[in-house]
Amino acid sequence: SCLLWKKSHSLPQTVFPLCFTQKSASDYNNFDREFLSEKPKLSYSDKNLIESMDQSAFDGFSFINPKFEQILDK
């Protein structure tokens, strides 16, 4: 798919296409190798902060990842 980037300063009417090719759903060639080599980390979250926030946006949401549930129980 292509993204259209608009140059905002000297030529505001000019649009530059940026096209990526993807051979399959698991094709990661467009990602930086250094980024792909980093180990994923869970973000730290303060349970008290989360509980103090309005959670109504999640009303009716029924799925909780079992692995995440184990983390919450600690």
N, CA, C and O atoms as a Maestro MAE file, in Angstrom:
{
 s_m_m2io_version
 :::
 2.0.0
}

f_m_ct {
 s_m_title
 :::
 protein
 m_atom[296] {
  # First column is atom index #
  i_m_mmod_type
  r_m_x_coord
  r_m_y_coord
  r_m_z_coord
  i_m_residue_number
  s_m_chain_name
  s_m_pdb_residue_name
  s_m_pdb_atom_name
  i_m_atomic_number
  :::
  1 25 0.836 -1.182 0.000 1 A "SER " " N  " 7
  2 3 0.000 0.000 0.000 1 A "SER " " CA " 6
  3 2 0.874 1.236 0.000 1 A "SER " " C  " 6
  4 15 2.052 1.162 0.349 1 A "SER " " O  " 8
  5 25 0.321 2.361 -0.383 2 A "CYS " " N  " 7
  6 3 1.079 3.603 -0.481 2 A "CYS " " CA " 6
  7 2 0.551 4.637 0.501 2 A "CYS " " C  " 6
  8 15 -0.653 4.731 0.742 2 A "CYS " " O  " 8
  9 25 1.453 5.394 1.051 3 A "LEU " " N  " 7
  10 3 1.112 6.541 1.876 3 A "LEU " " CA " 6
  11 2 1.459 7.785 1.084 3 A "LEU " " C  " 6
  12 15 2.464 7.814 0.374 3 A "LEU " " O  " 8
  13 25 0.642 8.798 1.202 4 A "LEU " " N  " 7
  14 3 0.952 10.052 0.526 4 A "LEU " " CA " 6
  15 2 1.438 11.059 1.553 4 A "LEU " " C  " 6
  16 15 0.720 11.399 2.494 4 A "LEU " " O  " 8
  17 25 2.651 11.530 1.365 5 A "TRP " " N  " 7
  18 3 3.257 12.489 2.273 5 A "TRP " " CA " 6
  19 2 3.224 13.853 1.607 5 A "TRP " " C  " 6
  20 15 3.670 14.009 0.470 5 A "TRP " " O  " 8
  21 25 2.708 14.816 2.300 6 A "LYS " " N  " 7
  22 3 2.638 16.181 1.779 6 A "LYS " " CA " 6
  23 2 3.808 16.979 2.339 6 A "LYS " " C  " 6
  24 15 4.012 17.032 3.552 6 A "LYS " " O  " 8
  25 25 4.570 17.596 1.451 7 A "LYS " " N  " 7
  26 3 5.673 18.450 1.895 7 A "LYS " " CA " 6
  27 2 5.064 19.759 2.361 7 A "LYS " " C  " 6
  28 15 4.388 20.433 1.585 7 A "LYS " " O  " 8
  29 25 5.288 20.128 3.602 8 A "SER " " N  " 7
  30 3 4.537 21.226 4.196 8 A "SER " " CA " 6
  31 2 5.193 22.602 4.093 8 A "SER " " C  " 6
  32 15 4.505 23.605 4.277 8 A "SER " " O  " 8
  33 25 6.466 22.691 3.812 9 A "HIS " " N  " 7
  34 3 7.125 23.993 3.879 9 A "HIS " " CA " 6
  35 2 7.214 24.683 2.513 9 A "HIS " " C  " 6
  36 15 6.389 25.544 2.207 9 A "HIS " " O  " 8
  37 25 8.176 24.329 1.714 10 A "SER " " N  " 7
  38 3 8.435 25.101 0.497 10 A "SER " " CA " 6
  39 2 7.467 24.789 -0.646 10 A "SER " " C  " 6
  40 15 7.151 25.680 -1.435 10 A "SER " " O  " 8
  41 25 6.996 23.563 -0.754 11 A "LEU " " N  " 7
  42 3 6.095 23.194 -1.848 11 A "LEU " " CA " 6
  43 2 4.840 22.529 -1.294 11 A "LEU " " C  " 6
  44 15 4.703 21.310 -1.391 11 A "LEU " " O  " 8
  45 25 3.923 23.298 -0.717 12 A "PRO " " N  " 7
  46 3 2.769 22.702 -0.039 12 A "PRO " " CA " 6
  47 2 1.831 21.910 -0.956 12 A "PRO " " C  " 6
  48 15 1.044 21.099 -0.468 12 A "PRO " " O  " 8
  49 25 1.900 22.129 -2.270 13 A "GLN " " N  " 7
  50 3 1.016 21.416 -3.189 13 A "GLN " " CA " 6
  51 2 1.598 20.077 -3.656 13 A "GLN " " C  " 6
  52 15 0.889 19.278 -4.267 13 A "GLN " " O  " 8
  53 25 2.861 19.831 -3.380 14 A "THR " " N  " 7
  54 3 3.519 18.625 -3.853 14 A "THR " " CA " 6
  55 2 3.238 17.451 -2.920 14 A "THR " " C  " 6
  56 15 3.342 17.574 -1.700 14 A "THR " " O  " 8
  57 25 2.879 16.309 -3.512 15 A "VAL " " N  " 7
  58 3 2.621 15.091 -2.743 15 A "VAL " " CA " 6
  59 2 3.625 14.031 -3.176 15 A "VAL " " C  " 6
  60 15 3.813 13.786 -4.367 15 A "VAL " " O  " 8
  61 25 4.264 13.409 -2.198 16 A "PHE " " N  " 7
  62 3 5.262 12.388 -2.475 16 A "PHE " " CA " 6
  63 2 4.722 11.021 -2.064 16 A "PHE " " C  " 6
  64 15 4.420 10.821 -0.888 16 A "PHE " " O  " 8
  65 25 4.590 10.069 -2.999 17 A "PRO " " N  " 7
  66 3 4.105 8.738 -2.609 17 A "PRO " " CA " 6
  67 2 5.216 7.919 -1.946 17 A "PRO " " C  " 6
  68 15 6.372 7.969 -2.365 17 A "PRO " " O  " 8
  69 25 4.861 7.190 -0.940 18 A "LEU " " N  " 7
  70 3 5.781 6.296 -0.253 18 A "LEU " " CA " 6
  71 2 5.123 4.913 -0.283 18 A "LEU " " C  " 6
  72 15 4.127 4.683 0.403 18 A "LEU " " O  " 8
  73 25 5.675 4.008 -1.067 19 A "CYS " " N  " 7
  74 3 5.037 2.705 -1.268 19 A "CYS " " CA " 6
  75 2 5.825 1.599 -0.579 19 A "CYS " " C  " 6
  76 15 7.051 1.540 -0.669 19 A "CYS " " O  " 8
  77 25 5.109 0.736 0.100 20 A "PHE " " N  " 7
  78 3 5.697 -0.422 0.757 20 A "PHE " " CA " 6
  79 2 5.198 -1.682 0.060 20 A "PHE " " C  " 6
  80 15 4.047 -1.751 -0.370 20 A "PHE " " O  " 8
  81 25 6.060 -2.658 -0.045 21 A "THR " " N  " 7
  82 3 5.630 -3.944 -0.583 21 A "THR " " CA " 6
  83 2 5.628 -4.957 0.550 21 A "THR " " C  " 6
  84 15 6.518 -4.959 1.401 21 A "THR " " O  " 8
  85 25 4.640 -5.800 0.550 22 A "GLN " " N  " 7
  86 3 4.524 -6.834 1.572 22 A "GLN " " CA " 6
  87 2 4.149 -8.119 0.865 22 A "GLN " " C  " 6
  88 15 3.111 -8.200 0.209 22 A "GLN " " O  " 8
  89 25 5.009 -9.135 1.004 23 A "LYS " " N  " 7
  90 3 4.790 -10.402 0.309 23 A "LYS " " CA " 6
  91 2 3.794 -11.297 1.019 23 A "LYS " " C  " 6
  92 15 3.110 -12.096 0.379 23 A "LYS " " O  " 8
  93 25 3.706 -11.171 2.341 24 A "SER " " N  " 7
  94 3 2.774 -11.989 3.126 24 A "SER " " CA " 6
  95 2 2.506 -11.283 4.446 24 A "SER " " C  " 6
  96 15 3.112 -10.252 4.739 24 A "SER " " O  " 8
  97 25 1.600 -11.838 5.243 25 A "ALA " " N  " 7
  98 3 1.271 -11.248 6.546 25 A "ALA " " CA " 6
  99 2 2.462 -11.275 7.497 25 A "ALA " " C  " 6
  100 15 2.525 -10.470 8.427 25 A "ALA " " O  " 8
  101 25 3.401 -12.184 7.279 26 A "SER " " N  " 7
  102 3 4.570 -12.284 8.161 26 A "SER " " CA " 6
  103 2 5.824 -11.662 7.538 26 A "SER " " C  " 6
  104 15 6.933 -11.934 7.995 26 A "SER " " O  " 8
  105 25 5.665 -10.836 6.508 27 A "ASP " " N  " 7
  106 3 6.790 -10.162 5.866 27 A "ASP " " CA " 6
  107 2 7.119 -8.887 6.641 27 A "ASP " " C  " 6
  108 15 6.330 -7.942 6.652 27 A "ASP " " O  " 8
  109 25 8.272 -8.862 7.282 28 A "TYR " " N  " 7
  110 3 8.682 -7.734 8.119 28 A "TYR " " CA " 6
  111 2 9.823 -6.935 7.500 28 A "TYR " " C  " 6
  112 15 10.542 -6.242 8.219 28 A "TYR " " O  " 8
  113 25 10.003 -7.016 6.197 29 A "ASN " " N  " 7
  114 3 11.127 -6.351 5.538 29 A "ASN " " CA " 6
  115 2 11.096 -4.832 5.650 29 A "ASN " " C  " 6
  116 15 12.135 -4.190 5.503 29 A "ASN " " O  " 8
  117 25 9.939 -4.247 5.905 30 A "ASN " " N  " 7
  118 3 9.838 -2.792 5.994 30 A "ASN " " CA " 6
  119 2 10.159 -2.259 7.389 30 A "ASN " " C  " 6
  120 15 10.135 -1.048 7.611 30 A "ASN " " O  " 8
  121 25 10.458 -3.153 8.323 31 A "PHE " " N  " 7
  122 3 10.805 -2.741 9.681 31 A "PHE " " CA " 6
  123 2 12.310 -2.741 9.864 31 A "PHE " " C  " 6
  124 15 13.019 -3.577 9.303 31 A "PHE " " O  " 8
  125 25 12.784 -1.803 10.648 32 A "ASP " " N  " 7
  126 3 14.192 -1.688 10.956 32 A "ASP " " CA " 6
  127 2 14.677 -2.939 11.693 32 A "ASP " " C  " 6
  128 15 14.015 -3.408 12.619 32 A "ASP " " O  " 8
  129 25 15.825 -3.478 11.288 33 A "ARG " " N  " 7
  130 3 16.364 -4.702 11.906 33 A "ARG " " CA " 6
  131 2 16.643 -4.512 13.401 33 A "ARG " " C  " 6
  132 15 16.430 -5.429 14.194 33 A "ARG " " O  " 8
  133 25 17.114 -3.340 13.779 34 A "GLU " " N  " 7
  134 3 17.389 -3.085 15.193 34 A "GLU " " CA " 6
  135 2 16.085 -3.146 16.000 34 A "GLU " " C  " 6
  136 15 16.051 -3.710 17.094 34 A "GLU " " O  " 8
  137 25 15.023 -2.566 15.454 35 A "PHE " " N  " 7
  138 3 13.719 -2.613 16.114 35 A "PHE " " CA " 6
  139 2 13.248 -4.058 16.268 35 A "PHE " " C  " 6
  140 15 12.742 -4.436 17.325 35 A "PHE " " O  " 8
  141 25 13.408 -4.855 15.233 36 A "LEU " " N  " 7
  142 3 12.954 -6.246 15.280 36 A "LEU " " CA " 6
  143 2 13.777 -7.101 16.244 36 A "LEU " " C  " 6
  144 15 13.295 -8.126 16.725 36 A "LEU " " O  " 8
  145 25 15.005 -6.691 16.528 37 A "SER " " N  " 7
  146 3 15.857 -7.494 17.418 37 A "SER " " CA " 6
  147 2 15.610 -7.193 18.893 37 A "SER " " C  " 6
  148 15 16.091 -7.921 19.761 37 A "SER " " O  " 8
  149 25 14.859 -6.119 19.188 38 A "GLU " " N  " 7
  150 3 14.581 -5.783 20.586 38 A "GLU " " CA " 6
  151 2 13.584 -6.762 21.188 38 A "GLU " " C  " 6
  152 15 12.637 -7.190 20.528 38 A "GLU " " O  " 8
  153 25 13.811 -7.110 22.448 39 A "LYS " " N  " 7
  154 3 12.888 -7.992 23.152 39 A "LYS " " CA " 6
  155 2 11.687 -7.181 23.619 39 A "LYS " " C  " 6
  156 15 11.843 -6.073 24.133 39 A "LYS " " O  " 8
  157 25 10.485 -7.731 23.441 40 A "PRO " " N  " 7
  158 3 9.300 -6.996 23.895 40 A "PRO " " CA " 6
  159 2 9.236 -6.944 25.416 40 A "PRO " " C  " 6
  160 15 9.636 -7.892 26.092 40 A "PRO " " O  " 8
  161 25 8.727 -5.825 25.955 41 A "LYS " " N  " 7
  162 3 8.564 -5.673 27.391 41 A "LYS " " CA " 6
  163 2 7.155 -5.170 27.676 41 A "LYS " " C  " 6
  164 15 6.620 -4.336 26.946 41 A "LYS " " O  " 8
  165 25 6.568 -5.682 28.736 42 A "LEU " " N  " 7
  166 3 5.287 -5.153 29.174 42 A "LEU " " CA " 6
  167 2 5.514 -3.786 29.804 42 A "LEU " " C  " 6
  168 15 6.484 -3.574 30.531 42 A "LEU " " O  " 8
  169 25 4.622 -2.884 29.518 43 A "SER " " N  " 7
  170 3 4.702 -1.560 30.141 43 A "SER " " CA " 6
  171 2 4.306 -1.682 31.604 43 A "SER " " C  " 6
  172 15 3.427 -2.468 31.958 43 A "SER " " O  " 8
  173 25 4.959 -0.902 32.443 44 A "TYR " " N  " 7
  174 3 4.606 -0.873 33.853 44 A "TYR " " CA " 6
  175 2 3.274 -0.145 33.991 44 A "TYR " " C  " 6
  176 15 3.059 0.897 33.371 44 A "TYR " " O  " 8
  177 25 2.405 -0.687 34.788 45 A "SER " " N  " 7
  178 3 1.145 0.013 35.050 45 A "SER " " CA " 6
  179 2 0.873 -0.002 36.547 45 A "SER " " C  " 6
  180 15 1.074 -1.012 37.223 45 A "SER " " O  " 8
  181 25 0.424 1.109 37.037 46 A "ASP " " N  " 7
  182 3 0.084 1.268 38.438 46 A "ASP " " CA " 6
  183 2 -1.367 0.840 38.629 46 A "ASP " " C  " 6
  184 15 -2.279 1.510 38.144 46 A "ASP " " O  " 8
  185 25 -1.586 -0.258 39.325 47 A "LYS " " N  " 7
  186 3 -2.928 -0.791 39.512 47 A "LYS " " CA " 6
  187 2 -3.868 0.240 40.139 47 A "LYS " " C  " 6
  188 15 -5.025 0.340 39.732 47 A "LYS " " O  " 8
  189 25 -3.392 1.004 41.120 48 A "ASN " " N  " 7
  190 3 -4.221 2.035 41.754 48 A "ASN " " CA " 6
  191 2 -4.623 3.127 40.760 48 A "ASN " " C  " 6
  192 15 -5.757 3.606 40.777 48 A "ASN " " O  " 8
  193 25 -3.691 3.512 39.906 49 A "LEU " " N  " 7
  194 3 -3.991 4.529 38.901 49 A "LEU " " CA " 6
  195 2 -5.059 4.020 37.937 49 A "LEU " " C  " 6
  196 15 -6.013 4.736 37.630 49 A "LEU " " O  " 8
  197 25 -4.902 2.798 37.464 50 A "ILE " " N  " 7
  198 3 -5.874 2.223 36.528 50 A "ILE " " CA " 6
  199 2 -7.246 2.130 37.179 50 A "ILE " " C  " 6
  200 15 -8.255 2.459 36.555 50 A "ILE " " O  " 8
  201 25 -7.289 1.685 38.429 51 A "GLU " " N  " 7
  202 3 -8.574 1.560 39.120 51 A "GLU " " CA " 6
  203 2 -9.226 2.921 39.371 51 A "GLU " " C  " 6
  204 15 -10.448 3.002 39.495 51 A "GLU " " O  " 8
  205 25 -8.431 3.984 39.446 52 A "SER " " N  " 7
  206 3 -8.996 5.312 39.679 52 A "SER " " CA " 6
  207 2 -9.546 5.950 38.402 52 A "SER " " C  " 6
  208 15 -10.248 6.959 38.474 52 A "SER " " O  " 8
  209 25 -9.242 5.385 37.249 53 A "MET " " N  " 7
  210 3 -9.687 5.938 35.972 53 A "MET " " CA " 6
  211 2 -11.056 5.374 35.583 53 A "MET " " C  " 6
  212 15 -11.431 4.276 35.993 53 A "MET " " O  " 8
  213 25 -11.782 6.140 34.795 54 A "ASP " " N  " 7
  214 3 -13.094 5.707 34.306 54 A "ASP " " CA " 6
  215 2 -12.914 4.524 33.363 54 A "ASP " " C  " 6
  216 15 -12.272 4.647 32.320 54 A "ASP " " O  " 8
  217 25 -13.471 3.399 33.724 55 A "GLN " " N  " 7
  218 3 -13.329 2.180 32.929 55 A "GLN " " CA " 6
  219 2 -14.580 1.874 32.100 55 A "GLN " " C  " 6
  220 15 -14.699 0.778 31.552 55 A "GLN " " O  " 8
  221 25 -15.510 2.824 32.001 56 A "SER " " N  " 7
  222 3 -16.771 2.575 31.300 56 A "SER " " CA " 6
  223 2 -16.579 2.265 29.816 56 A "SER " " C  " 6
  224 15 -17.440 1.633 29.204 56 A "SER " " O  " 8
  225 25 -15.470 2.698 29.235 57 A "ALA " " N  " 7
  226 3 -15.196 2.385 27.825 57 A "ALA " " CA " 6
  227 2 -15.049 0.882 27.614 57 A "ALA " " C  " 6
  228 15 -15.157 0.396 26.488 57 A "ALA " " O  " 8
  229 25 -14.805 0.157 28.686 58 A "PHE " " N  " 7
  230 3 -14.600 -1.285 28.584 58 A "PHE " " CA " 6
  231 2 -15.821 -2.085 29.012 58 A "PHE " " C  " 6
  232 15 -15.752 -3.310 29.115 58 A "PHE " " O  " 8
  233 25 -16.941 -1.407 29.264 59 A "ASP " " N  " 7
  234 3 -18.180 -2.116 29.627 59 A "ASP " " CA " 6
  235 2 -18.535 -3.126 28.544 59 A "ASP " " C  " 6
  236 15 -18.533 -2.804 27.356 59 A "ASP " " O  " 8
  237 25 -18.836 -4.331 28.957 60 A "GLY " " N  " 7
  238 3 -19.205 -5.383 28.019 60 A "GLY " " CA " 6
  239 2 -18.022 -6.112 27.415 60 A "GLY " " C  " 6
  240 15 -18.206 -7.076 26.673 60 A "GLY " " O  " 8
  241 25 -16.819 -5.672 27.718 61 A "PHE " " N  " 7
  242 3 -15.623 -6.338 27.209 61 A "PHE " " CA " 6
  243 2 -15.388 -7.560 28.078 61 A "PHE " " C  " 6
  244 15 -15.194 -7.435 29.288 61 A "PHE " " O  " 8
  245 25 -15.402 -8.740 27.473 62 A "SER " " N  " 7
  246 3 -15.409 -9.960 28.274 62 A "SER " " CA " 6
  247 2 -14.104 -10.752 28.252 62 A "SER " " C  " 6
  248 15 -13.959 -11.693 29.032 62 A "SER " " O  " 8
  249 25 -13.156 -10.407 27.396 63 A "PHE " " N  " 7
  250 3 -11.943 -11.213 27.300 63 A "PHE " " CA " 6
  251 2 -10.824 -10.631 28.145 63 A "PHE " " C  " 6
  252 15 -10.543 -9.435 28.084 63 A "PHE " " O  " 8
  253 25 -10.197 -11.476 28.923 64 A "ILE " " N  " 7
  254 3 -8.975 -11.125 29.643 64 A "ILE " " CA " 6
  255 2 -7.960 -12.214 29.329 64 A "ILE " " C  " 6
  256 15 -8.230 -13.399 29.522 64 A "ILE " " O  " 8
  257 25 -6.814 -11.814 28.853 65 A "ASN " " N  " 7
  258 3 -5.745 -12.748 28.544 65 A "ASN " " CA " 6
  259 2 -5.369 -13.481 29.839 65 A "ASN " " C  " 6
  260 15 -5.027 -12.832 30.828 65 A "ASN " " O  " 8
  261 25 -5.425 -14.811 29.850 66 A "PRO " " N  " 7
  262 3 -5.118 -15.566 31.074 66 A "PRO " " CA " 6
  263 2 -3.725 -15.252 31.639 66 A "PRO " " C  " 6
  264 15 -3.547 -15.231 32.857 66 A "PRO " " O  " 8
  265 25 -2.746 -15.009 30.771 67 A "LYS " " N  " 7
  266 3 -1.397 -14.691 31.261 67 A "LYS " " CA " 6
  267 2 -1.404 -13.334 31.957 67 A "LYS " " C  " 6
  268 15 -0.721 -13.152 32.964 67 A "LYS " " O  " 8
  269 25 -2.167 -12.384 31.431 68 A "PHE " " N  " 7
  270 3 -2.248 -11.066 32.051 68 A "PHE " " CA " 6
  271 2 -2.983 -11.156 33.380 68 A "PHE " " C  " 6
  272 15 -2.632 -10.472 34.341 68 A "PHE " " O  " 8
  273 25 -4.005 -12.006 33.429 69 A "GLU " " N  " 7
  274 3 -4.762 -12.196 34.666 69 A "GLU " " CA " 6
  275 2 -3.836 -12.709 35.781 69 A "GLU " " C  " 6
  276 15 -3.978 -12.308 36.936 69 A "GLU " " O  " 8
  277 25 -2.902 -13.581 35.441 70 A "GLN " " N  " 7
  278 3 -1.941 -14.099 36.433 70 A "GLN " " CA " 6
  279 2 -1.047 -12.972 36.954 70 A "GLN " " C  " 6
  280 15 -0.688 -12.952 38.132 70 A "GLN " " O  " 8
  281 25 -0.692 -12.038 36.076 71 A "ILE " " N  " 7
  282 3 0.147 -10.900 36.489 71 A "ILE " " CA " 6
  283 2 -0.628 -10.014 37.447 71 A "ILE " " C  " 6
  284 15 -0.073 -9.539 38.438 71 A "ILE " " O  " 8
  285 25 -1.916 -9.782 37.163 72 A "LEU " " N  " 7
  286 3 -2.746 -8.926 38.011 72 A "LEU " " CA " 6
  287 2 -2.932 -9.523 39.402 72 A "LEU " " C  " 6
  288 15 -3.045 -8.791 40.385 72 A "LEU " " O  " 8
  289 25 -2.965 -10.858 39.485 73 A "ASP " " N  " 7
  290 3 -3.193 -11.516 40.758 73 A "ASP " " CA " 6
  291 2 -1.984 -11.427 41.690 73 A "ASP " " C  " 6
  292 15 -2.110 -11.676 42.888 73 A "ASP " " O  " 8
  293 25 -0.826 -11.078 41.156 74 A "LYS " " N  " 7
  294 3 0.398 -11.032 41.971 74 A "LYS " " CA " 6
  295 2 0.386 -9.869 42.917 74 A "LYS " " C  " 6
  296 15 1.336 -9.680 43.676 74 A "LYS " " O  " 8
  :::
 }
 m_bond[295] {
  # First column is bond index #
  i_m_from
  i_m_to
  i_m_order
  :::
  1 1 2 1
  2 2 3 1
  3 3 4 2
  4 3 5 1
  5 5 6 1
  6 6 7 1
  7 7 8 2
  8 7 9 1
  9 9 10 1
  10 10 11 1
  11 11 12 2
  12 11 13 1
  13 13 14 1
  14 14 15 1
  15 15 16 2
  16 15 17 1
  17 17 18 1
  18 18 19 1
  19 19 20 2
  20 19 21 1
  21 21 22 1
  22 22 23 1
  23 23 24 2
  24 23 25 1
  25 25 26 1
  26 26 27 1
  27 27 28 2
  28 27 29 1
  29 29 30 1
  30 30 31 1
  31 31 32 2
  32 31 33 1
  33 33 34 1
  34 34 35 1
  35 35 36 2
  36 35 37 1
  37 37 38 1
  38 38 39 1
  39 39 40 2
  40 39 41 1
  41 41 42 1
  42 42 43 1
  43 43 44 2
  44 43 45 1
  45 45 46 1
  46 46 47 1
  47 47 48 2
  48 47 49 1
  49 49 50 1
  50 50 51 1
  51 51 52 2
  52 51 53 1
  53 53 54 1
  54 54 55 1
  55 55 56 2
  56 55 57 1
  57 57 58 1
  58 58 59 1
  59 59 60 2
  60 59 61 1
  61 61 62 1
  62 62 63 1
  63 63 64 2
  64 63 65 1
  65 65 66 1
  66 66 67 1
  67 67 68 2
  68 67 69 1
  69 69 70 1
  70 70 71 1
  71 71 72 2
  72 71 73 1
  73 73 74 1
  74 74 75 1
  75 75 76 2
  76 75 77 1
  77 77 78 1
  78 78 79 1
  79 79 80 2
  80 79 81 1
  81 81 82 1
  82 82 83 1
  83 83 84 2
  84 83 85 1
  85 85 86 1
  86 86 87 1
  87 87 88 2
  88 87 89 1
  89 89 90 1
  90 90 91 1
  91 91 92 2
  92 91 93 1
  93 93 94 1
  94 94 95 1
  95 95 96 2
  96 95 97 1
  97 97 98 1
  98 98 99 1
  99 99 100 2
  100 99 101 1
  101 101 102 1
  102 102 103 1
  103 103 104 2
  104 103 105 1
  105 105 106 1
  106 106 107 1
  107 107 108 2
  108 107 109 1
  109 109 110 1
  110 110 111 1
  111 111 112 2
  112 111 113 1
  113 113 114 1
  114 114 115 1
  115 115 116 2
  116 115 117 1
  117 117 118 1
  118 118 119 1
  119 119 120 2
  120 119 121 1
  121 121 122 1
  122 122 123 1
  123 123 124 2
  124 123 125 1
  125 125 126 1
  126 126 127 1
  127 127 128 2
  128 127 129 1
  129 129 130 1
  130 130 131 1
  131 131 132 2
  132 131 133 1
  133 133 134 1
  134 134 135 1
  135 135 136 2
  136 135 137 1
  137 137 138 1
  138 138 139 1
  139 139 140 2
  140 139 141 1
  141 141 142 1
  142 142 143 1
  143 143 144 2
  144 143 145 1
  145 145 146 1
  146 146 147 1
  147 147 148 2
  148 147 149 1
  149 149 150 1
  150 150 151 1
  151 151 152 2
  152 151 153 1
  153 153 154 1
  154 154 155 1
  155 155 156 2
  156 155 157 1
  157 157 158 1
  158 158 159 1
  159 159 160 2
  160 159 161 1
  161 161 162 1
  162 162 163 1
  163 163 164 2
  164 163 165 1
  165 165 166 1
  166 166 167 1
  167 167 168 2
  168 167 169 1
  169 169 170 1
  170 170 171 1
  171 171 172 2
  172 171 173 1
  173 173 174 1
  174 174 175 1
  175 175 176 2
  176 175 177 1
  177 177 178 1
  178 178 179 1
  179 179 180 2
  180 179 181 1
  181 181 182 1
  182 182 183 1
  183 183 184 2
  184 183 185 1
  185 185 186 1
  186 186 187 1
  187 187 188 2
  188 187 189 1
  189 189 190 1
  190 190 191 1
  191 191 192 2
  192 191 193 1
  193 193 194 1
  194 194 195 1
  195 195 196 2
  196 195 197 1
  197 197 198 1
  198 198 199 1
  199 199 200 2
  200 199 201 1
  201 201 202 1
  202 202 203 1
  203 203 204 2
  204 203 205 1
  205 205 206 1
  206 206 207 1
  207 207 208 2
  208 207 209 1
  209 209 210 1
  210 210 211 1
  211 211 212 2
  212 211 213 1
  213 213 214 1
  214 214 215 1
  215 215 216 2
  216 215 217 1
  217 217 218 1
  218 218 219 1
  219 219 220 2
  220 219 221 1
  221 221 222 1
  222 222 223 1
  223 223 224 2
  224 223 225 1
  225 225 226 1
  226 226 227 1
  227 227 228 2
  228 227 229 1
  229 229 230 1
  230 230 231 1
  231 231 232 2
  232 231 233 1
  233 233 234 1
  234 234 235 1
  235 235 236 2
  236 235 237 1
  237 237 238 1
  238 238 239 1
  239 239 240 2
  240 239 241 1
  241 241 242 1
  242 242 243 1
  243 243 244 2
  244 243 245 1
  245 245 246 1
  246 246 247 1
  247 247 248 2
  248 247 249 1
  249 249 250 1
  250 250 251 1
  251 251 252 2
  252 251 253 1
  253 253 254 1
  254 254 255 1
  255 255 256 2
  256 255 257 1
  257 257 258 1
  258 258 259 1
  259 259 260 2
  260 259 261 1
  261 261 262 1
  262 262 263 1
  263 263 264 2
  264 263 265 1
  265 265 266 1
  266 266 267 1
  267 267 268 2
  268 267 269 1
  269 269 270 1
  270 270 271 1
  271 271 272 2
  272 271 273 1
  273 273 274 1
  274 274 275 1
  275 275 276 2
  276 275 277 1
  277 277 278 1
  278 278 279 1
  279 279 280 2
  280 279 281 1
  281 281 282 1
  282 282 283 1
  283 283 284 2
  284 283 285 1
  285 285 286 1
  286 286 287 1
  287 287 288 2
  288 287 289 1
  289 289 290 1
  290 290 291 1
  291 291 292 2
  292 291 293 1
  293 293 294 1
  294 294 295 1
  295 295 296 2
  :::
 }
}
